[in-house]
Amino acid sequence: MAQQPVAEGPAPSADAVPQKHPSGLPFMADEALKRGYELPLPFGVGVILTGLKDRQIDVTDLRVGVDGDPQSVSEFATLGSSSNVFNANLRFDTWILPFLNVYAIIGYVHNESDTSIHAEIPRLGPIPGTIVLDKTVDTSLDGVVGGLGTTVAAGYKSFFFVGDFNYVRSDMGFDDAFTARIASLRAGWQGKAWERSFQVWLGVGSWDTAATATGHVDLDDGRTLKFAADQEPHTKWIYDLGTNVMLSKRWQLIFDVGADFNGGYTLVLGPTWRF
């Protein structure tokens, strides 16, 4: 699983570029500057650290098969999972237009899950009834993640609005990679305190991380056990509160906390260097 980097809006005036950047970016910068808009430095390299705690995952279907296509066993087994995720990404971004930013991310993800299994299996033979099994399985997975995204920003006086969308892909060691589409909308205010410019915002995001985990295990007798589990977050909505502090013209620091109000919460820390 991969987590969303916090989308940032245009920098406040203290960190603005007084004239057009030598690279020529962003395009239409002259028009924006003539109208009195303040523009951040166009390029950024940042580290986005994300922690996701106690997010509830629903397993909607589980299929298992030996030397053949997996068949559903959800009639007999019910699964649910709680995940803790740590994600560290490098983020490279560019302001293409004064209101349009594009970025790429690459990084590492660590996932720890507690999966509860409740199974009711009919007894074989003449003895009536069922065998009931309750078990908790702990798993730990590591992988790599990469993705692309875009940010659209708008503002009015000291207020700003930011929309962000990114597509990410992560390899956690299963037969197929996980993909996710994450969209967010944030509204905030920018100002200055203690000679530091900063932004604060409230936001809501849709973390569409539904995926099918497929894999196989080679058994001792030479056969192959295949499995496929359809899984999705119990709730995909996460609400957040964040700030972006301009430490200097080139350095800024993002801090963001969020919750899904279903027991899960997030913490994001992201230093960025602009040039």
C-alpha positions, 0 to 999 in steps of 0.5 A: 500500500502506498500513501498520498503525499500532501499536496501543497499550494502556492507559497506565501509572499515571503517565499515568492520569486520576485521575477521569472525563474531562469528555467522559464517555469512555470509557463504564464509566470509573467502574466501571473506576476503582472497581476500581483500573484506570488509564485514559489520556486518551480522545482522541489525535492522532498521526503514524505514520511507517512504513518497509517495506524489501525486502518480497518480492511474488509476482505470481501472474498477469499478464493483458494485452489490447489493445482487449479483455479482458486474457488471461493471459500467465503461461504465458510470463512470470514476475514477482517484485517487491521493494518499499520503502514509506514511509507517513505517516499522521495517526491520530485515536483514541478510547477508547470503553470502557476496553478498546476503542479505535476510530481513523481514519487518513489519509495519504500513501504512497510505493512504490518497486519493482524488478520482475523479468520472465522471459519465454519466447516461442515463435518465430514462423515455421519457426524452432524454439525460444523467445525468452528475455527477462530484464528488471528494471523500476523503478517509483515510485508515490505515493498517498493512504491512508485507513482505520478500525480498532479495538483491544481491550486487556486486562491483568493486573497489569503485563502487557497484551495488545492485539489490533488490526484495521484496514481500509485503502484506498489510491489509487496511480493504478491503475484500482482502489484497493488494499485491505488487512486488517491484524490483529495481536496483541501481549503486553507489560509496562508499568513505569517507569524514569528517572521515565518510564512505558513499555511494551514488547511482542512482537507478530505481525501478518498483513498481508493486502495481496493485491490486483490492480493494474489499469490501461490505457495509451493507445497511439499508434495509438488503441488501449488496452492493458489489464493486470491483475496479481494480487499478494501478499506472499511472506509476510504474517506480520511479527513486531515488538518495540516500546515506548511511552514516556510523555514526559508526561501528554499526550505519548507516543512509539511506536517499533517494529521488525519483520521478516518473516524473508524479507528484509523489515523495518519501522520505525515511529515515532509521536508522539501527543498525548492530551487 
